[in-house]
Amino acid sequence: MGDATGEPRVLLIEGEPGIGKSTLLDDLLDRAAQRGTVVLACRPSPSEMDLSYVGLIELFIGLPDEVIEALPGPQARVIRMILRREEPDAQFGLLSLYLAAAATIRSLAAHGSVLVAIDDAQWLDHPSARALVFVVRRLAGTATRIAIVRRAGEATDWIGDLTRVIHDSRVDEVRLAPIGPRDLSRVLRLVLGWAPTWPRTVRIAELSRGNPLHALELARAIGSVREGVDLDGSLPDSVVELARSRIAKLAPQVRAALEIAAIPHAPTLDLLRQLGRTATDLDAALSDAEHRGIVTIDGGRVRFSHPILAAAVYGSIPVPRRQRLHRAVAALTADVEERARHLARASEDPDPEVALALAEAAEVAWRRGAPTAAADLLRLACLRTPHHQADTLALRRIAYGRILYSAGDAAGAIAHLQSLAATLPAGVVRARALFHLMYIARVSGPLGTAIDYGLQAATESVGDPVFQAEVYSLLSRISNNDIERKLDAARKGIEAIERVCEPDPYVLFHAHAALVEAEFYAGLGIHLERLDGLHPPAGFRFPPVRTAVAREDLVGRLLAYDGRIDEGLRVLQGICDRAVVEDIALVPVILGWMAEVEIMAGRFQRAAELTRDAIEQSEHIGGTDGNPWEVGFHGVALALLGRLDQAEVVASRVLTRAEADPSVDQDAAPACLALGIVALSRGEFPAAADYLRQVDRVKLDAGIREPRLCAHASELIEALVGAGELGEAAEVLARLESDAASSAGQWSLVVAARCRAILHAAQGRLDEALISAQLALSLADGLPMLFERGRTLLAAGQIHRRRREKLLARQALTAAMEVFDGLPAPVWAARSRAELARIPLQRNDDGLTPTEQTIARLAVEGLTNREIANRAFISPKTVEVNLTRIYRKLGVRSRAALARQWAVSAEPTRDP
């Protein structure tokens, strides 16, 4: 790890327990410190794994105040809060914490080398692990080194996530192998001060299989070399049993001190003194244990030398004493999560106070960005809730199901909530379970199932108008397969909330947001202004409903549909960043939204990357092969990139799934669109029309009148024209033009004008076709959708070619080809080249460039400078400059003289 590259580098140290991983890491840390490297290290233990940010706190706990204060004010405050140097703010964003952690390490790396070390990574708490992955993504350009120690064979998914963001050439792996008798003898002498005779050392190496820790315990078990112990006799099988045997031989006061130290997750001398008030000379006992190599005491912190020793001590404590110690630690700790877990371990019987403490700790853990810990705390809270508290137990089980989903277990969440709903009587409580089932089923599964849950929840929530409004708003948001129901649910949501004197501002906002979206789907335009003045409170409710706390999810998408591509993407990226740290289950959906926007922008490679990530995330969360909607759009992106065979395989998989599961329904539309584009790209027009008719039928059946949603009309019209179905193409175009006029979307108007040009050209009405093409180009001016501009230029070039306007055709087709090459969109670039090849080159003897020839001919035809500019797709100023050059080259001073000269020397305005 000592190279000088200015990029992060990772060292993975792996091996079985006791093989010497931590010893190797200690040596690495010592060497780094001697070189002046800033070392940030943490050593997690099993007792810390269920707590939030213990690892991150340990990494930063030793930072001097001046390092933290050098950060920007908000980031310094977040670090102070997480280190408990300042009162925590329950509403601070977890994204802020992650960014502050990244800024801290980048700040340290700006002034020297930094080594981040994680020992026993398999026990690092999940929030700290996720924070570390986030931070490493943002350390590009720094020479930060990350050393990670893990047990062989342990599941540590976060390490895979971390290494994926580092180039393979900067990831080193060290796998420690068993050591032989000679090296083992040196280890025994170094640690114990003695070693057995060589035959006994060889036998110890055989029994321990070359594991240094196991060998040390065996050597301690047989005593010194002078004792004649038979190594072939009865000895404990495992290193844990050896450790327990070693602990059992200690003096009673030393064992008692170690038992007290095994209970807290981060024992300190001060805490242990409070717990062991009745113990005789606790400090002396711990000092004895340190001398024997069982614990280390550093700066008042007491650590077991190895987790196996900690496990051996904890496992040897009698259950009643262990429960008393847990109860005592709970009374002394200030941390809500740790206190609740100690209370849970102090008794296994139902207890309303313990259950309440666990439920409150679950909310704290979730707000800290630890959904896995929160789900486990809620599980314990449910187990500790007495059965006579039926409603309380049901609500906690509902919260558990929802948080289980946030933790990434969609299948488990659905199974739990379904089981619960089946046991509850009809009413508001069951409606809450159905409400969360509606949300989870929609995000992670077929739409039809989610709709069924929502309709039932709306019926059963009639006794609670605020909650019913929330049910209706979410039902509306997901009802994309029935716009009449979408509008109706949105309106009912507003009616319900208006029955309340002082409505919840959160629910009020989302009720109106649902109506804005429903009207957009109905083709009534984008009216974000209706949300002005509606401000949902900051922060999240528990259990959560959706990740967007203001208007990010709706606004981001509508901004993009409105042509404000990058602005919409920035909003969606913000919500995605938050979801990564707060609700990982929602990430695939947001990535799918972002991919749709990138397709609008013509950035097909980026769209393919986003949809691929969305599919992988879905597989990780729910165990399925991705949501059909995101998979379909992955096929669309691949098709537009010209990877037709891959696109066909991906999209066909969705249709196969839809045949087996009719509830997939509308979610299969993007896959049909992808297959339509594939067939269109291959010139298979009838097949393309069949696939695209399916998309059209889904939208018609749903009542969607917004052309920008799952946009397919352009492809369908081109496929129908190619197949000779001009009558049907005219019907689809008439509907497109009507919908585009109603929704007033600039992109829709561009597409409608271009499709009108294509249809006119197919009907032989070239003059009208040219007018429509020019209208489409003028409407596309300033629209950040290069692919649409390229397609419109291609259509204009084809029309000019058929009108025998060679220079104008060549100019438009060349511009189209440059657009498609730049995206890239290889199929469309090839089509442009093929059209260019159909225009014969002609000799030009007058010295005019092609552009000058075009302008000269149009001037001779009597067009004004502005008319020439519109026809040639350039500015009036460019026309004026070119005319000056033309006059000079041809030796004329007026348009009349130009006309006379042109009549003699120029090519005809039309090809013969």
Disulfide bonds with the S-S distance in Angstrom:
none
